[in-house]
Amino acid sequence: MVNLGDIRRQYTQGRLDEKTCADDPMTQFHAWFEQYRGTDPLEPTIMTVASVDESGQPWQRVLLLKAYDEDGFVFFTNYDSHKGQHFAANGKASLHFFWMNLERQVEIQGSVEKISRAASAEYFHSRPRESQLGAWASAQSRPVADREALEGRFAEVNTRYGQGEVPLPDYWGGYRLRPQRMEFWQGGEHRLHDRVEFLRAADGWHKQRLNP
């Protein structure tokens, strides 16, 4: 066993008060996200997306957040991928943002739905051409013989579409996670972290402090 118990640090950068933080979690998220962007991170939109398969086994992977508003959080993927299959069987998911340089985390749970094909197409055609071709070349999550086979498929679709427009694949597009729960975590000294939870109810969002 590799014992890592002696690797410790104190969290002292800030506090989070349930009385003074925003009453709407999306307002709070936006404030924290903009502060994080201001630290010039390597990839500000990185997040972990968790899904559950039909056997109840949780899965996680790192994706990029592409948009957010009062309706939720938008990301894009192959609908035939593992996560796409999970969402089709169980339309719930969790997002997790970890901003270590600010000693903050945001956890979000909710329901997942596909966005419109028009919105998916608009984003797809804003991507670099090579990324568009990659969506056609990769049968995401399915076995492939080797790297050469994948690159051969890329060359094939590159030849097929030439210099013309690359169409949006039927199996590729966006999802929106509509949050039902959001939690904001601010690291605290002596492991007395600040945790503020927002729960959606019929009359709007309710917030409360949680024990660390």
C-alpha positions, 0 to 999 in steps of 0.5 A: 500500500502507498500511504498518502496520509501525510500529504496534507494542506490547510484550506485558508483562502476564503469563506462561504456564508449561507446568509450572504451568498446569492439566493439563486444558485446560478447567480452564485455559480456565475460569480464563482466561475468568473472568479475562477476564469480570472485566475487564468486556469489551463482549462476553465470549462473542465468538469467531471460528468457522472452517469449511472448504467443499467446495473447501477454502476456509476461512471465518470469522465471529464468533459468541457462545459459549453454554455450555461444559463437559468435553464441549466448546463450544456455539453456535447458528445456522441449520443451512442457513447457510454454516457449517451446510453446511460442518459437514454436509460436513466435521464439523471446525471451529476456535474462536478467542478473542482477549482483547487487554486481557489479551494472550491468545488461545485456539485450539481445533480439533475435531469439530462435532456437533448438540446435541439438539433438546430442548436447542436448543428450551430455549435458543431459547425463552430468547431474546428474542421478537424474536430467535426471530422473526428466526430465522424471518424470515431465510433465513441466508446466502441472497440477499435483495432488500433491507432492506425485504424482510427487514423485511417477512418479519419483520412477516409471521412476527410476525403469524403467531405473534401473542402465542403461542409461537414454535416452534423452526424445524427448520433452527435449533439448536445445535452442540457442538465437541468439542476435540481440540487447544487452545492457550493464548497469552500475549503476551510481551516481545520477541515471546517469547510463551508458547504451551502446546498440549494434544493429546487422546490415548487416555489423556487430554490431553498438554501441551507448550510451543511456540516462539512 
